[in-house]
Amino acid sequence: MDKKLENNNNNPRAAEAQPVQAEAGGTEGSNAAGAGPKAGPPPGKGRPGGKNGPPKVRPVATPVRMRRRHWGVLLSFVLFVLAPLGAVTGYMYWVAEDQYASTTGFTVRQEEGASATELMGGLAALTGTSSSPDGDVLYEFIRSQQIVRRIDEQLDLRTYYATRWGSDPAFALWPDATIEDLHWFWERAVRVSYDQASGLTELEVLAFDPEMAQRVAQAVVDASQIMVNELNAGARQDAIRYAAADLEDALARLLRARQEMTSFRTRTQIVDLEADLQARMGVMGNLQQTLAQELIAFDELQQSTRSTDPRLTQAQRRIEVIRSRIAEERAGIAATEVLGTGEDYPTLMAEFEGLLVQREFAESSYRAALTAYDAAQTNAVRQSRYLATYIPPTLAESPQYPRRNMIIGTAFLLLILGWGILVLVYYSIRDRG
């Protein structure tokens, strides 16, 4: 009895169930003995239909045990997460070779005037356009196969990066690599960052020893300088060629305009049509001046003499003669045919003015083309573009790569995410099944 009490005290669920069992036992005992009143539940709390009975008791939960699927999930965590993570950690700390980094920075400078976008306070940076097209060209050149081939011929990159293939295959180049393979590996060993707004280019070269990293960085700077010089040479040749072509066109136009003017003078036998017209207009001016004098003299004579004076008749006759002469001169200028041409003065004047305008335009074009050609030759003498190195290639004193902790952390994150997705997929399929 004492042992049962202790068990009931230690087990709360058993203690709660004990009164129910005692009540049921007491009822049975009283029925068997046939003595004493029946102890039942209050009215309305028994079974349906008025019959009394004990309440239902839920079974006690069993302790949690490891099942087969739990062991499978744990085993998958070990296989898919811990084992690969341990392999990555062991490789990074005991197999991976130390790598040294050499950093350099440069930009392409121009001696030409500032562009409109530069004068507007960096509007190119806000609109997303590049303010240094030469920097864009240089950035693509550093990442191209051409510079890889050029530096490989100088420093034998394939042999150098393949020497660690046996000890560190993850960060080394395989021995029988082609130029395409070396170009792919170049993007891992040479990291380029370029800012289009400022035109600054920074370069970080990785190698297994600091001297080689510095040599590769210096080779990239030298190749970039050669590229900028080639851009200069091409720009100079294009500028001189275009200016020379414009000058030849302007000279040909000027010669053609002068030849047409000479042909006009030869055909009309008039050296200067404007001078000839001015001479004729001079005759007209003299006649008009003489007419004005005769009119004044006639008025004075008419006021001082009688109307029957013969001098009035003579003065009036002179006035009429002068007027008729002026009319004949005007008609001659407007409609008289120029001798040897078959054309009148207005037609010749229109043709002459057209030829004169063409000659003046040809002369102006020739002067502008000649000035542009002289400016192109002057600019060709000096270097308009040059590579400005603001960070010379550095020499590392301690290895900075590979970044072991970052690689291990990234590997752990990817592995745990992949493992979690697989577990969720497994349980989703299991629940649907």
Summary of the structure (lengths in Angstrom):
residues: 433
radius of gyration: 55.4
end to end distance: 50.9
largest distance: 192.2
contacts: 1105
relative contact order: 0.12
helix: 67%
strand: 8%
